[in-house]
Amino acid sequence: MRGFLGGVVVTLLVVLGGAYLVLYLGLFPIGADNPPGVLERRLAHTAIDAYLAKNAPKQENPFQPTSENLIEGARKYEQHCAICHGGAATRISPLQNKFSPAVPQLVNRVPHDPDAEFWWITKHGYRLTGMPAWDGILSDDEIWKVIAFVKHSNKLPPDAQAAWQAAAR
């Protein structure tokens, strides 16, 4: 039993030492133009899923998708989000693949994430992705309205669609 535990400890030390050497010697690619590997992607998704499950608010979007709320959300989205996430003028942002991981194109493919998790990521940002924290720039209510807009951007009422197009000009 003692030999087995010693083997486990030595194996762990070798693996951790090898990982440290890869990092220390600059062998781990850090450029945004290098896509993350499978392990890195899996670890990041596991971490964010667990963190959001624990920390995102336990509520629904307090703003109904009325024309007024969708119009305000569309204006804020075009002003702050469209450059990276695509907008009315260009549904696919030219910056999409300039980040690692690539930036989700929210109005081209409407996300199915729960609103509360979407709100938390927008408010607090997403470390190591380029997604900034909008806390202090957008109010909580503005963030909720942007989310309502994004979630309904593929089925906007005509007045909200027109306001979105106008905001993009």
N, C-alpha and C positions, 0 to 999 in steps of 0.2 A: 504494500500500500504506500509505503514511504517513497519508493522509487517512482511510482505512478504520479504522486503529487509533485515530486521533484521534476518530473518530465513536463507536467502541465505548467509549472512555474517557469521553467527554462523556455518552453515553447512560447508562452506569453511574453517573456522578456525579449526573445528574438523577434517576434512579430512587432511588438511596440518599438523596439530599437530600430528595426528595418523601416517602419513607418516614419520614425523621427529622422532617420538619415535621408529618406526621400524628401522630406520637407526641408531639412536643414541644408541639403546640397542643392536646393533649387530645382529639383526634378519634377515637382508637381506643377503642371501648367495652370497659371492663374489668369490668363488673358480671357476677356469676354468673348473672343472669337474661338475659344476652345470649348466645345460642348462638354458639360459635366458627364462623368462616367455613370454607369448603372448604380454602383454602390453609393456614390455621392448623391445622386438623385433620390435613391430610395431612402437614405438617411435623412435628407432634407425634408422629403414629403412626410416621413414618419414623425419627425420632430414638429413640423408645423401643424399636422393633423392633431397630434396630442396636445400641443399648446393651445390651439384654437378651441378644442373641445373643453379645455379647462378654463380659458380666459375670455372667450367671446361672450358678449352679453346673451342672456337667455331670453330673448324677446324677438318678436316679429318687427318688421319695418313699421314704425308708427305713422308713416305717410302713405296714404292710399294713392294709387296711380291716377290721380285726377289730372286734367289738362294743365292746371296751374302748377302743380308739383312737378309734372314731367317737363314742363317748359323751363322752370327754374333749374331742375336737374340737368337738362340739356345744355343750358347756358353755362353752368359751372363745369360740366364735363368738357365742353368745347374749349373753355378757357384754361382748364388745368390738366386735363387727362388725354385729350385727343392726339396731342403730339406724339405720345408713346403708344397709346392703345387704339389708335384709329378713330376717325370721326366721320362727320357727314360728308365732307369733301373727299376724303380718302379713307376708305374702310380699313385698309391695311397700311399701317404707319411705315414709312421708310426706316424707322428706328427699330422695328420689330426684332430683327436678328442682330442688332448691335449690342444687345445685352445678353448676359448669360445667367440664367436661362432666358430664352426668347420671351419677349413681352406678350402676354395674352392680348389678342385683338378683340376687345370686349364687345364692340358693336357688330363685328363680323360673325362672331360665334358667341352668342349670349351665354354667360356662365350659369351653371346650375348650383353653384355654391349657396349654402344658406345665407340669407341676407345679413344675419348677425356676424358671421365669419367674414364676409365681404366688407362689412362696416369696420370690423376690428383691423383688418389688414390695411384698409384705406386710412384709418385714423392713425395707426401706429407704424405703418410701413412694413417692409419685408426685407430684413437684413440680407446683405450680400446679393441682392437682385437688382438694385437700382431703384426700387420702389420706395419713395420717400414717405415719411410720416406727415400727414396733412393736418394733424392736430395744431391748432393755433393759426392755421391758414384758412381752413374751412371749418365752420361750426359743425357740431354733431348733426343738427337738423339738415344742413346743406349736404353732408355726406350721405345721410339717409335718402335725400331727394335724388342725388346723383345715382345711388344704387337703384332706386325705383325707376329712374330713366333707363339705366343700362339694362335692367331686367325686362323692360318693355320696349326697348329700342327697335325691335323688329315688328312691332304692332302698335305704333303710335297713332293717336287720333290726328286728323289732318292739321289742326291748329298747332299741336305740339311738333309735328313733322316740319311744318313751315317755320316755326321758331327755331328749331334745330338747324335747319338749312341756313336761315338768316344768321344764326350765331357763328356758323362756320365761315361766313364771308367776311 
